[in-house]
């Protein structure tokens, strides 16, 4: 392929996607930290985020955002949700017209409650906006394990071309037109992963974790459909697939937050000890605001919100969930 890709973000997932895409086309990766850029270009590693992983020699990094964006045929945004808009504003000054912009972020903007593709459309009107999402643990992919993802965009012609950009080897990429559903699946599962981790941290069994995942999926689907997503999307890779991976893997930052909460640590202690973003912590207030706006019951998400904001501890919250009354499986709650 002759397409040039500008990938913004030198974290674990951004670097991993950059490494995958170099198999198909040219990638220029932008990172804020000069040390990260020097390491990627000189040693072909990014040990802060991907310990022991070897990166392709063809992956070129820069601290100059204009160098990454100018001339690019596709822009990929591997930027955390709360910095997403600011970086897009920098992109706006040097991006060519009509260039597609693909988000890798699984969060919501706190002030506006907007999804990342909505922010793209707001800052860069006229640029096709899409999302790459799914059950994708960066370290496993860099180690060569098989994985699958979804690229979602409204324009079917463009999304098929983008599929060719990201699909490579054991990394299978499927297409989907349901941008809302795919994006919300990635956002909402982070809250449920914290709940699953809270149970694991207290020694709950696999039966309990399965129940949290299943009932969590019901909450995700209710809110996702109310906001315009399609029900079948939440049964696929962007919904159930991502939820299972995030709720069960020790590599999941959101599950790790929940696990430490379950062991009795405070949210401040946990966050201070992490150098990567756990999007579920930041998204929890926005998710609950959306649940209220769309009149959707989300008891698991509500308990996570209360714990994260110090309104109750993890033990009381988790026991409260287990003791709550149960009606028909198809009913809310």
TAZIUR-V300168 format. One record per backbone hydrogen bond with DSSP energy under -1.0 kcal/mol. NH is the residue of the N-H (numbers start at 1). CO is the residue of the C=O. E is the energy in kcal/mol with one decimal. If there is no record, write none. Layout:
nh=(NH:NH)
co=(CO:CO)
e=(E:E)
//
This chain:
nh=(5:6:7:8:9:15:16:17:18:19:20:21:22:23:24:25:26:28:29:30:31:37:38:39:40:41:42:43:44:49:50:53:55:59:60:62:68:69:70:72:73:74:75:76:77:78:83:87:88:89:90:91:92:94:95:99:101:102:103:104:109:113:119:120:121:122:123:124:127:130:131:132:133:136:141:142:143:144:145:147:149:150:151:152:153:159:160:161:162:163:164:166:167:168:171:172:174:176:179:182:183:184:185:186:187:188:189:192:193:194:195:196:197:198:199:200:201:203:204:209:210:211:212:213:214:215:216:217:218:219:220:221:222:223:224:225:226:227:228:229:233:236:240:241:242:243:244:245:246:247:248:249:252:256:257:258:259:260:261:262:263:264:265:270:271:272:273:274:281:283:284:287:288:289:290:291:292:293:294:296:302:303:304:305:306:307:308:309:310:311:317:318:319:320:321:322:323:331)
co=(26:74:28:76:30:11:12:13:14:15:16:17:18:20:21:21:3:5:60:7:62:33:34:35:36:37:38:39:39:46:46:50:44:56:27:29:64:65:66:69:4:4:100:6:102:8:80:83:84:85:86:87:88:91:91:96:128:75:130:77:114:109:115:116:117:118:119:120:124:101:152:103:150:134:137:138:139:141:140:170:172:133:174:131:176:155:156:157:158:159:160:162:163:171:168:147:149:151:177:178:179:180:181:182:183:184:185:188:189:190:191:192:193:194:195:196:197:200:199:205:206:207:208:209:210:211:212:213:214:215:216:217:218:219:220:221:222:223:225:224:230:233:234:236:237:239:240:241:242:243:244:245:249:252:253:254:255:256:257:258:259:261:260:266:267:268:269:271:278:279:280:283:284:285:286:287:288:289:290:291:298:299:300:301:302:303:304:305:307:306:313:314:315:316:317:318:319:328)
e=(-2.8:-2.8:-2.5:-3.1:-3.1:-2.3:-1.7:-2.7:-2.3:-2.3:-2.2:-2.8:-1.6:-1.4:-2.0:-2.2:-1.1:-2.5:-3.3:-3.1:-1.9:-1.8:-2.7:-2.0:-2.5:-2.5:-2.6:-2.3:-1.2:-1.1:-3.3:-1.8:-3.5:-1.5:-1.3:-2.5:-1.3:-1.9:-2.7:-2.2:-3.1:-1.5:-2.4:-2.7:-3.4:-2.7:-1.6:-2.0:-2.2:-2.1:-1.1:-2.0:-2.3:-2.0:-1.5:-1.2:-2.8:-2.9:-2.8:-2.5:-2.5:-2.3:-1.6:-2.2:-2.2:-1.7:-2.9:-3.1:-1.9:-2.2:-1.9:-2.5:-2.5:-1.9:-2.0:-2.5:-1.4:-1.5:-2.3:-2.5:-2.5:-3.0:-3.1:-2.8:-1.6:-2.3:-1.4:-1.3:-2.4:-1.9:-1.1:-1.8:-2.5:-2.2:-2.9:-2.7:-2.8:-1.6:-1.7:-2.3:-2.5:-2.6:-2.2:-1.5:-1.5:-3.0:-1.5:-1.2:-2.2:-1.4:-1.5:-2.6:-2.4:-2.1:-1.8:-2.3:-2.8:-1.5:-2.7:-2.0:-2.5:-1.9:-2.4:-2.6:-2.4:-2.8:-2.4:-2.2:-1.5:-1.7:-2.6:-2.7:-2.2:-2.3:-2.8:-2.8:-1.9:-1.7:-1.4:-3.0:-1.5:-1.4:-1.1:-2.3:-1.6:-2.4:-2.7:-1.9:-2.4:-2.2:-1.2:-1.7:-1.2:-2.0:-2.1:-2.1:-2.9:-2.4:-2.1:-2.6:-1.2:-1.5:-2.3:-2.0:-2.6:-2.3:-1.0:-1.5:-1.4:-2.6:-1.4:-2.8:-2.2:-1.9:-2.3:-2.4:-2.1:-2.3:-2.7:-2.8:-2.4:-1.9:-2.1:-2.5:-2.2:-2.1:-2.9:-1.8:-1.8:-3.0:-2.2:-2.7:-2.4:-2.1:-1.8:-1.9:-1.7:-1.5)
//
